[in-house]
């Protein structure tokens, strides 16, 4: 059997071949390696199948022993109530100086979901980075060290001189920079790396919370920090998991213990990339909301707030009745992918003590 081709069909064939070659040259990042399914068995026995850059430390140790030393140990319950006030001293004029050392790295591996390991970029070894806290008017000094293989900076939201903005003063590998500015204004502010491509530096984890307290302070409360974030582990610009403080479903499996008739204050920051909004809904209660925390008078009383990226605020509430209460994103996709938790509200020991005193009298 003989095959015959017209001149036009041969020409079309040649053009298709040439187009294929040129496409390979123009789009070198699109490769079979990216779409190839990889299957790994984790140290806990879980199986990972992915097309993304998900790394299992046991598997990786065979190739690079340093990975065992680069695994992030992150405790969301500890992070929830941990505040870094820095090394405190007094200047001759009476000003309080708060000095911090922040180290950026980009070679860490973190278990961002059970059995799923991901290359995170960190400030002081965790995602989110440490919660930096000061009082309005304090002098903040950040000794920034870049131990990463890529350039990084620290950009603080708030008020400061232009040269302290962390945008144009790029800090290269092994470099150092000292940021110094007065703490202000009052409220909750994000800090994050501001090196291009900015999206990559943020989605990998280079961000944290910066709290400035009013000089007169706020009423005593059980205080917490919740950074709403997510991870895109297969690099399709869509997050595979969502959470408050990095680990999906963590506070559902490990409920946050609080007491009845006790003021709860939560500093909330949304750092989710790729999605235009995020939100926070509280069950069985409403809370007072202070947008950005810059005013000491709440703007409204609600059970739901909606936040764009880096939008933040303070929520305050008390529970009257004991029991389990959900809090979660009211965007169902986010809650089903991990952004959900539980407050375990317990009878307040102080109330019980007051009742026994009253009964005894």
C-alpha positions in Angstrom: 0.0 0.0 0.0 1.5 3.4 -1.0 0.8 6.7 0.8 0.5 9.9 -1.1 0.7 13.4 0.4 -0.2 16.7 -1.2 2.2 19.6 -1.1 -0.1 21.4 1.2 -0.3 18.6 3.7 3.5 18.3 3.7 3.8 22.1 4.3 1.4 21.9 7.2 3.4 19.0 8.7 6.7 21.0 8.4 5.0 24.1 10.1 3.7 21.9 12.9 7.2 20.5 13.5 8.8 24.0 13.5 6.1 25.3 15.8 6.8 22.5 18.3 10.5 23.2 18.3 10.0 26.9 18.8 7.4 26.3 21.6 9.9 24.2 23.4 12.5 27.0 23.1 10.1 29.8 24.1 8.5 27.9 27.0 11.4 26.0 28.6 9.7 25.8 32.0 6.9 23.5 30.6 8.3 20.1 30.7 7.4 16.4 31.2 9.1 16.6 34.6 6.5 19.1 35.9 3.5 17.0 34.9 5.0 13.7 35.9 3.2 12.0 38.8 5.5 11.2 41.7 4.7 8.8 44.5 6.6 8.9 47.8 6.0 7.1 51.1 6.4 9.3 54.1 7.9 8.5 57.5 4.4 8.1 58.9 3.4 5.6 56.3 1.4 8.0 54.2 1.5 8.0 50.4 2.1 11.2 48.4 1.1 11.3 44.8 1.8 14.7 43.2 3.1 16.6 40.2 4.5 19.4 42.5 7.6 19.9 44.5 6.5 18.0 47.6 9.5 16.6 49.4 9.6 13.7 51.9 12.5 14.1 54.3 13.1 10.3 54.6 13.3 10.1 50.8 15.3 13.3 50.5 17.8 12.2 53.1 19.0 9.4 50.7 19.8 12.2 48.2 20.8 15.0 50.6 21.4 14.2 54.3 21.1 17.9 55.2 17.3 17.7 54.8 16.9 16.1 58.2 18.4 19.2 59.8 16.2 21.5 57.7 12.8 20.1 58.8 10.7 22.8 60.4 9.2 21.9 63.8 6.1 24.1 64.2 3.6 24.0 67.0 0.4 26.0 66.2 -0.8 25.9 69.8 2.4 27.4 71.0 2.4 30.0 68.2 -1.1 31.0 69.1 -0.2 32.8 72.3 3.5 33.5 71.8 4.6 37.1 71.5 8.2 38.3 70.9 8.9 41.5 72.8 12.6 41.6 71.8 15.6 42.4 73.9 14.4 45.4 76.0 16.6 48.3 77.2 16.3 52.1 77.9 18.0 54.8 75.9 19.4 57.9 77.7 16.3 59.9 76.8 14.0 57.3 78.4 12.9 55.7 75.1 12.3 52.0 75.3 14.5 50.1 72.7 13.3 46.7 71.5 15.9 44.8 69.6 15.1 41.7 67.5 17.2 39.4 65.4 15.3 37.9 62.4 17.0 35.4 60.1 15.6 34.5 56.7 16.1 31.0 55.2 14.7 29.3 52.1 15.9 25.7 52.5 13.4 24.4 55.2 11.0 21.6 54.8 7.7 21.7 56.7 4.9 19.2 57.0 2.2 21.5 55.9 -0.5 18.8 56.0 -0.3 15.2 57.3 2.2 13.4 55.2 2.7 16.4 52.9 6.2 18.1 53.0 6.9 21.4 51.3 9.9 23.7 50.8 9.0 26.7 52.9 10.9 30.0 53.2 11.0 31.2 56.8 11.7 34.0 59.2 13.4 32.5 62.3 12.6 29.0 61.1 8.8 29.0 61.1 5.8 29.9 58.9 4.4 32.4 60.0 7.5 34.1 61.4 7.6 35.4 65.0 4.9 37.8 66.3 6.8 41.0 67.0 5.2 43.2 69.7 5.9 46.7 71.0 4.3 49.7 72.5 3.6 52.9 70.5 6.6 55.2 70.6 9.1 52.4 71.3 12.2 52.3 69.1 12.3 49.1 67.1 15.6 47.7 65.9 15.5 44.7 63.6 18.9 43.0 62.9 18.0 41.2 59.7 20.2 38.4 58.4 19.7 36.7 55.1 20.9 33.1 55.3 18.9 32.1 52.3 20.2 31.4 48.8 18.0 34.1 47.3 17.7 37.8 48.1 15.2 38.8 50.8 14.0 41.8 52.8 11.6 42.7 55.5 8.8 45.2 54.7 6.7 46.4 57.7 3.3 47.9 57.3 2.9 51.0 59.4 4.8 54.3 59.6 8.5 54.6 59.1 11.2 56.4 57.0 11.5 55.5 53.3 15.0 53.9 53.8 13.4 51.5 56.3 10.7 50.2 53.9 12.4 47.0 52.8 11.7 47.5 49.2 14.8 49.0 47.4 17.4 47.9 49.9 17.7 44.3 48.7 19.7 42.0 51.0 21.6 39.3 49.1 22.8 35.9 50.3 24.7 36.2 53.5 23.9 39.9 53.8 22.6 41.9 56.7 20.5 45.0 57.2 19.3 46.9 60.3 15.8 48.3 60.2 15.1 51.0 62.8 11.9 53.0 63.3 9.4 54.1 66.0 6.6 51.7 66.7 3.3 53.0 65.2 0.5 53.4 64.7 -1.4 51.4 67.2 -2.8 48.2 65.8 -1.9 44.9 64.1 0.3 45.1 61.0 1.8 42.5 58.7 5.5 42.2 57.8 6.7 40.3 54.8 9.5 39.9 52.3 9.2 42.4 49.4 11.5 41.0 46.8 10.2 40.2 43.3 8.6 37.9 42.3 6.7 39.0 45.4 4.0 36.3 45.1 6.6 33.5 45.4 8.2 35.0 48.5 4.9 35.4 50.2 3.3 32.0 49.3 6.4 30.2 50.4 6.0 31.7 53.9 8.0 34.9 54.4 5.5 36.8 56.6 4.4 37.5 60.1 2.5 39.7 62.6 3.7 43.1 64.0 1.6 44.3 67.0 1.8 47.9 68.4 0.0 48.3 71.7 -1.4 51.7 72.8 0.5 53.4 75.6 -2.5 53.1 77.9 -2.7 49.4 77.1 -5.9 47.4 76.5 -8.1 45.6 79.0 -6.7 42.3 80.3 -7.7 39.4 78.0 -6.7 35.9 76.8 -4.8 37.0 73.7 -4.1 35.0 70.6 -2.7 35.5 67.0 -4.3 33.8 64.0 -2.6 34.2 60.6 -5.0 33.0 57.9 -2.8 31.3 55.3 -2.6 28.5 52.7 -0.1 26.5 50.7 -0.1 25.8 46.9 1.9 22.5 47.0 1.5 21.6 43.3 2.2 25.1 41.9 -1.0 25.6 39.9 -1.7 28.9 41.6 -4.5 27.4 43.6 -4.1 26.5 47.3 -4.2 22.9 48.3 -4.8 23.6 52.0 -6.0 26.5 54.1 -5.6 27.1 57.9 -5.3 29.5 60.8 -1.6 29.3 61.6 -0.5 27.0 58.8 -1.6 23.5 59.7 -5.1 22.5 58.3 -7.6 21.2 60.8 -5.1 21.6 63.7 -7.5 23.6 66.0 -10.3 21.2 65.1 -8.3 18.2 66.2 -6.7 20.2 69.1 -9.5 22.6 70.4 -8.4 25.9 71.9 -9.2 25.9 75.6 -10.8 29.1 76.9 -13.1 30.0 79.8 -16.6 31.3 80.2 -17.0 35.0 81.0 -13.4 35.8 80.1 -12.5 38.3 77.5 -10.8 36.8 74.4 -8.8 39.0 72.1 -7.6 37.7 68.7 -5.2 39.5 66.4 -6.3 38.3 62.9 -4.2 38.7 59.7 -5.1 37.3 56.3 -2.1 36.3 54.2 -3.8 33.9 51.7 -2.5 34.4 48.2 -4.4 33.5 44.9 -7.8 34.1 46.5 -9.2 37.6 46.6 -11.0 37.2 49.9 -11.0 35.2 53.1 -13.3 35.3 56.1 -13.8 34.3 59.7 -17.1 33.1 61.2 -17.7 32.4 64.9 -20.4 30.0 66.1 -22.8 30.6 69.0 -21.5 34.2 69.6 -20.7 37.6 68.1 -17.6 39.6 68.5 -16.6 43.3 68.5 -14.4 44.1 65.5 -11.6 46.7 65.3 -10.4 47.0 61.7 -6.5 47.1 61.7 -6.8 47.7 65.5 -5.9 51.4 65.0 -9.0 52.6 67.0 -9.7 51.5 70.6 -13.5 51.7 69.8 -14.9 48.8 67.8 -16.5 49.5 64.4 -19.2 46.9 64.6 -20.5 43.8 66.4 -20.8 40.7 64.2 -20.0 37.0 63.8 -18.4 37.3 60.3 -15.7 39.4 58.8 -14.3 39.3 55.2 -10.6 40.2 54.5 -8.5 40.7 51.5 -4.8 39.9 51.5 -2.9 41.6 54.3 -6.2 43.0 55.7 -6.3 42.5 59.4 -8.1 43.5 62.6 -8.8 42.6 66.3 -11.8 40.7 67.4 -13.0 40.5 71.0 -15.7 38.3 72.6 -16.7 36.4 75.7 -18.7 33.1 75.9 -21.5 32.8 78.4 -22.2 29.1 78.0 -19.6 26.3 78.1 -19.2 23.7 75.3 -17.6 23.3 71.9 -18.0 26.1 69.3 -16.7 26.1 65.8 -14.8 28.9 64.1 -14.0 28.7 60.4 -14.0 30.3 57.0 -17.5 30.8 55.7 -16.1 30.2 52.2 -16.8 26.5 52.2 -13.8 25.5 50.0 -11.5 26.9 52.6 -13.1 25.2 55.6 -13.2 21.9 53.8 -9.5 22.2 53.0 -8.5 22.8 56.6 -9.5 26.4 57.7 -11.7 25.3 60.6 -11.2 25.1 64.4 -13.0 24.6 67.7 -13.1 26.7 70.9 -13.5 24.4 73.9 -15.3 26.7 76.4 -14.8 25.6 80.0 -16.5 26.8 83.2 -14.4 29.6 84.5 -12.6 28.6 87.8 -13.1 32.2 89.0 -16.9 31.9 88.6 -16.9 28.7 90.5 -14.8 30.2 93.3 -17.2 33.2 93.5 -20.2 30.9 93.7 -18.6 28.8 96.5 -17.8 32.0 98.5 -21.4 33.3 98.0 -22.8 30.0 99.1 -20.6 29.9 102.2 -21.6 33.4 103.2 
